């Protein structure tokens, strides 16, 4: 027995398990990222040929997508295992996160190892808090002020961060796969070694942030202000549109299949020892970039 909602949930779960963004999965099965999004929301369902291809990519049997086998195939969760073993009160405290942190003021708190936070700290103020190695996937933030907090090595994929102020936070080695940033102010944060594959950054002030060794793949910047940023490493299948650039450098970067259009002050962007493919070069030239430091990959 197959149903679109169940299949969508299983596609999303399997995709995240192997660290693929929706856009990357779409490319492997030759469809649009929007189609993958519709699958995962249960709005449509792949045909049997595509299901076979998905099973190959995820390394699962085709029966994985059938509800008939769900009870036998779903692994017992850590919490269920703990319940079966009659956990101590201390263990129960560790697993019980049913409280709500939203609309609160939190200072010097250690929330490392949190799981399933979701919408539980919207509209809150956070300062000097720790969230290291937390599972914050699917997190929804709205109107938050977060300052001097440490989210190192946390899973923040599929999150939605809106109308929030993020200042002087540590996001190094975090996963922001398929995250959405909308109308945020993000300043002086450390994103070193973070994965922003498939992330959308729209209407954001992105200023004085450290982005060393970040994974930029299918990452979108739209209508955002980029200031005092150095992009390096590889940028692949990225998108910069209607953005404003101030004191921005692309240095020792390889830029592939990346779209630049209608950007402001783009002539001032510095390209230092950069390599690009022909399509990216065309986009840069059309956006009136200074191409003195750019070499086309033959």
N, C-alpha and C positions, 0 to 999 in steps of 0.2 A: 504494500500500500504506500502510495506516494502522495504528499500534499505540499503545496508551494511554500507554506510557512515553515514547515519542518525542514524541508530541503534548504531553504534560505538560511535558517539557523545553523544547519550543519555545514553549509558552504562557508559561512562567516567564521565558524569555530575552527574548521580545518585550515582555512586561509591564514588566520592569525597564528595558529600553531606553528606554521612554517615561515612566519614573518614575511608574508607577501602583502603588498598593498592591493587595493581594488584595481588600481591602474595596471600593476604588474601582472595580476591574474588575467585581466582583460586582454593584455597583449599576448599572453601564452595561449589563449583560446580564440584569438582573433575576433574579439567583439569590443564594444565600447565600455569604458568604466561605468557609464550610466546604467548599462544593462546588468553589470555585476551588482550594482547598488539595488536595482529592482529585484534581482534574485534574492538578495539577502534580506530585503524588506518583505518578501513574500508576495510581491506584486506581479511576478511572472516566474516561469520555471524553465530551466534548460531542457532541450530535447535529449533523448537517450544517447545520441552520439556525443553530445557535449558532456553529459554526465559521465560517460566512459572516459573522456579526456580529463575531466576534473578528478576522477578517481586515480588516474595515472599521476597527475600532478601532486595530489595530496598523499599518494602512497597508501590508499585504502582500497578495500573491496567495494564493488558497486553496491553491495547490500548495505553499506554504511548509510546510504541515503534513504533506506526504507525503514518506516516506523516498526515494522514487524520485528526487526532485529535490535531495536533501540535498547530494550531492557537488558539484553545479553551483552551489548557492546559498550554501553556507557560505563566508564570506570568509576568506582566509588570515590567520592570526593574526600579530601582530607578531613573535613568536618564530620562527614558520615562515618569515616573510619574511627574518628575520635569518639563519636557517640556510641558506636558499637562496642568500644572498649571501656565505656563508662568513664569519661574523662573527669579529672579532678576539677574542683572549682577554679583553680588557677588556669587549667587548660580551657575551660569553658569561657573564661574571661578573654583569653587570647583569641578565640574564634568568634565571639559574639560582637558584631559591629552594627547592631540595630539602632543605635542612637543617632541623632542628627546634629551635625556641626554647623548647619547653615545659620546665617544671621547672628553669628557669635563673634567674639573677640578672643583670639588665641595668641598667646605669647610664650615663647620658650617651651613649647610642648613637643614631645617626641612621639610621633605617630608612625614610626618606621614599621614596615611590614604590613600596613593596612591593606585590606582587600575589599572590593565591591563598594567603594565609596559612592560612585555614581553622582547623584544630585545632592549629596549630604553636606556639602559645605559651600553652597552658593550664597552670595551676599554677605560673606564673612570677611573679617580682617585677620590676617595671619602675619606674624612677625617672629623671626628667629625660631621657626618650627622645623622639625625634621620629618621627612617622608621618604627616607632612603629605602630602596628596594621594595617600594610599595606597588601593589597592583591597582592602578588607578584607571584601567582601561574603561572607556565609555564615560569618563568623568564629564560632568556638565558644570561649568562655572558661569556665573552671571553677576556682574557688578561686584567683583571681589577686589580687595586690595591685599596683595601678597608681596611681602618684602623680607629679604634676608633669610629666605627659607631654603632648605636643602632637599631637593628631589632626586639626588644622584641615583642612577641605575634603576629608576622607576619605569613601569610600563604605563604610559599615558596615551596609548594609541586610541583612535576613534573618539577622542575627547572633543568637546565643544567649549571653547573658552571665549566668552563674549563680554564686551564692555568692561574689561577688567584692567587693573593696573598691576603689572609684574615688574618689580624693581629689585635689582641686586640678588637674584635668586640663582641657585646652582641647579642646572638641568643637564649636567654632563652625563653622557652615556644613557640618556633617557630615550625611550621609543615614543615618537610622536607620529607614527605611521597613521595616515588618513585622518589626522587631527584637523580641526577647523579653528582658526583664530579670526575673530570678527570684531572690529572696532576696539581693539585693545591698545594699551600703551605698554610696550615691552622695552625696558631700558636696563643696560648694564647687567645683563644676565649672561651666564656661562652655559652655552649649548655645546661645548666641546664633545666630539664623538657621539652626538645625538643622531638619531635617525628620523629625518623629516620626510621620508618617502611618502608621496601622495598627500602631503599636508597642504592646506589652503590658508593663505595669509591675506586677508581682505580688509581694507580700511584700517590698517594697523600702523602705528608709529613704532618702527623697529630701529632702535638707536643705541649705539655704543655697546652692542652685544658681541661676545666672543663666539665665533662659529668655526673654530679650528676642527678639521677632520669630520665635519658634519656630512651625513649622507644626504645629498640633494638629488632626488630622483622623482620625477613627476610632481615636483613641488611648484606651487602656484603663488605668485605675489601679484595682487591686483589692488589698485587704488591705495597703495601704501606708501608711507614715507620711509625711505631707507637712508640712514645717516650714520657715518663713521663705522662702516662695516668693511671687513676684508674677506672676500670669498676666495677660497682656494680649493685645491683638490679637483674632483670631478663633479660637474653639474650635467645631468643627463635628462632630457625630456622635460625641462623646466619651462616656466612661463612667467614673464615679467611684462605687465601691461598697465598703462596709466599710473605708473609709479613715479615718485619724485626721488631723485638721487642727490645726496650731498656728502662729499668726502667719502665716496665708495670706491673700493679697489677690487679688481679681479686679478689676483697675483698667483703665478705658477699654477694656473687653472687649466683644465681641459673641459671645454664646454661643447656639448653634443646635442644636436637636435633641440636647441633651446630657442624659445620664441621671445623676441623683444619688440614691443610696439607701443606707440603713443606715450613714451616715457618722457618725463620732464627733466631738464638739466643733464641729459644723458651725455652731452658733449664733454662734460667735466669728469665723467667716470674714467678712472685710470685702468688700462689693461697692461699688465706687466708680465712678459714671458708667458703668454697664454696661447693655447692651441685650440682651434675650433674646426668643425667640419664645414662644408661649403654652405649648407642651408643656414647654419647659425651665423656664418660670416655675412650672408645676404641680409639677415634680419638686423645685425649690428650696423651694417652699412646704411640700410634704409632708415635706421633710427639715429643716423648721423653720429655714430660713435667715433672716437679717436682710435684708429686701428693701428697705430704705430707699433704697439707691443703685441700684435696678434699675428699668428702664423696659421695658415690653412693646412689641415692634415691632408696629405696626398693619399 
